[in-house]
């Protein structure tokens, strides 16, 4: 498995986790839980931004890892 493939999988996993947290936040009536889910979604969104930046860097520096 190439680094590019691993990065793509990591990004997809984080996107899925962020979407789940956003969905949980919308579905719950508990305000404390809602806030926790929203904070987690923000954390995942920040991680996603970092991973996407890293993926772009890898593709620019190491073209052989491009899918």
Residue pairs with C-beta under 8 A, 6 or more apart in sequence:
2 65
2 67
3 58
3 62
3 65
4 55
4 58
4 59
4 65
4 66
4 67
5 67
7 51
7 54
7 55
7 58
7 65
8 55
8 67
10 51
11 48
11 51
11 52
11 55
14 44
14 47
14 48
14 51
15 48
17 44
18 41
18 44
18 45
18 48
21 37
21 38
21 40
21 41
21 44
22 37
22 38
22 41
24 33
24 37
25 33
25 34
25 37
25 38
25 41
28 34
28 37
58 65
59 65
59 66
